[in-house]
């Protein structure tokens, strides 16, 4: 499991470890990891041109010490100072290794600078405010198109909540130290991080509220049948979907009937029920006892009545699409809401841009407002519990942005609820498997929602 810690938590852990280690040990570990990552990105060291953008404080120090290591390995290393102060020891080490400081702009100490092979962003660390000063923006612009490696976080992002406020670095690679930070996992800041490489510093860190499940976590949470299980003990999921749009109903059914629950019931309109009988003889048509309901997908105006009927059963409910327009003032524990950004904006009475710019904040607002788990769908879907815990989905491909994929996801989460997972785990596992299935189905190319549903069993089989 990838855990994302806040700046305060990281600072406390670093302080505790610094008290036990010789001076400079943590910075040396960070610099070694950073230098190794740069060499790996460049495919070698000798003759490569590296430009360091150094801000004030330890972040600039990490970059300067890494630059010294790179210079000793044969890189031509130059540094532009962009902070109000400089890490003196790091700068001295860089100069002693053959690196040199050059002014910003097109000229250096001994003539024009050549185009670098990589820019190392050591401008602002985790303690900096979001945004960048004009001189930093100008220097980055001069090297547009050159790969950027950010030190710890892309300079200018909001570290603890994943927001982007003002100018910021967009990195190809971010090398972070000790632990992931929230901005590495949560969009939109996560999109500015590029690939993220973690350098272990040996920090002793507390539990966190923001995590990203990995395959082993999903495997440990997923309920697999035992020798004495039968279809009822494995869970029965019911669907009241497709009342207005039969296609959405059938796609939610495909997600639910992926084999994870023991039985699927369909309680939608007769015309859709006839399609279900023809397409899925394994699905039981008609109302009956279930362990979880899925409502809203393709529900249209009838989604409110479908939701009220499902809630009256007093079992966990997944509320998707049109069902989100009919939420009561209070929802029972065990409810999962599955909005995309536009739907969440309508639910909260804000602009879509506000949701997309502060995804964690708004998902937490919705979870708290309705006392339900909120699964905010997106490039990196967020699953948030009423107590503020969040799981970020790290699986999936851009091709997953296709019509009907959300309907499949709603059905899949409903099936997991029926197996006995609590609402938070069902949503987190379902979102992860949905992304993993899409990756398998895509194989680098376009996919459709039915193909995602069909790939769910294979995604489960590939779990460790």
Secondary structure, DSSP 8 states (H G I E B T S, - for coil): -EEEE-HHHHHHHHHHHHTTS-TTHHHHHHHHHHHHHHHHHHT--TT-EEEEEE-SHHHHHHHHHHHHHHHHTT-EEEEEE-SSS--HHHHHHHHHTT-EE--SSSEETTEE----SEEEEES--TTS-SS--HHHHHHHHHTTTS-EEEESS-TTB-TTT--B-SS----SEEEEESSEEHHHHSTTHHHHH-EEEEE---------SEEE--HHHHHHHS----TT--TTTT-EEEEE--SS-HHHHHHHHHHHTTTTSSEEEE-S-HHHHHHHHHH-TTSEES----SEEEE-TT-GGGHHHHHHHHHHTTSEEEEEGGGGGG--S---TT-EEE--HHHHHHHHTS-HHHHHHSHHHHHHHHHHHHTSEEEE-STT-EEE-TTS-EEE-----GGG-STTHHHHHHHHHHHHHHTT--HHHHHHHHHHHHHHHHHHHHTTS---HHHHHHHHHHHHHT--
